[in-house]
């Protein structure tokens, strides 16, 4: 019986999904959300997560119906909604959480190149939340509100995801450059008096940087594929984030850094597309011989 059950489970669609990049990310986010939800400040966050998930599915379904496409269960929408709920403070009204989720999911349908979104949808929604709505960001599912000895859990889960989705080069590049630049700033006493590099190197700011690196920086549609591109992407996001933190401080520096990196990725794909097409064309023997005759 156990053998038969194992065979059935090995062919189950849910198991196949859990072994995909989206499956790894969604499983990790759900695990961290549930863990953070076990503590006194967590239940309201879990309620926000449920509302955000429902909103994300509804928006994606509405867009599919409006475009006369088949309505599918949007796992990408679930990831976006969960990230939004995981970052926004528990003091944020739930209708604002749902509205931000709707804007985030909607952005991937409006701001896109071909079928791929240009920007990380969750980052777009969270930046809008900072600029437009009176909301706070606690990054509570990054275990930022828990004692420091919970930080290794976040790191372990994040490393697992980065390796499984094959995005560890850009994660390492980002984290190395980000913390390295902040350390240099701290040594030479650079930055704002109100938002010092020492602040960014302690909890909860460390948690937010790790959460962004492991679960937002690794978004496949908005990040490079090659190792070289990933390293460049990670360095760009880190440099922009640290510069913004040094000049302006605040909460938006990580999100803006990620969006700048996404824009660079889209520009890089556009700039190299004619070159790739040319290489494919002239590497075709039939086309070369036909041209020469």
QUIDAWO-V395827 format. One line per field, one symbol per residue. phi: phi as a letter, one per 30 degrees, with the letter a starting at -180 (. if undefined). psi: psi as a letter, one per 40 degrees, with the letter a starting at -180 (. if undefined). burial: b if it has 16 or more other ideal C-beta (glycine too) atoms within 10 Angstrom, else e. Layout:
phi = ???
psi = ???
burial = ???
This chain:
phi = .dddddddddcdedddddccedddddddddddddddddceddedddddddddddddddddddddddchcddbdddddddddddeddcdddddedddeddddddddddddccbbiccddcdeddddddedddccdccbchdddidccedddeededddddeddddcibddddddddddddddddddddchcjdddbdedddcbdcddddddddddbcdcdedcbdcdddddddddddddddddddddcciiccddddeddddddddddddddcdeddddddddddedddddddd
psi = ddddddddddehdddddeeiddddddddddddddddeeidedddddddddddddddddddddddddefihhihgdddddddddddddiieehidddddddddddddddddgihbehidihddddddddddddigiihefdeefdeiideeddddddddddddddefeddddddddddddddddddddefiaiddgidddeeiheddddddddddeddehddeiididdddddddddddddddddddddaaeedddddddddddddddddddedddddddddeehdddddddd.
burial = eeeeeeeeeeeeeeeeeeeeebbbbbbbbbebbebbbeeeebebbbebbebbbebbbbbbeebeeeeeeeeeebbbbbbbbbbbbbbbbbebebebbbbbbbbbbbbbeeeeeeeebbbbbbbbbbbbbbeeeebebbbbbbbbbbeeebbeebeebbeebbebbebbbbbbbbbebbbebbeebbeeeebeeebbbeebeebbbbbbbbbbbbbbbbbebbbbeeeebbbbbbbbbbbbbbebbbeebebbbbbbbbbbbbebbbeebeeeeeeeeeeeeeeeeeeeeeeee
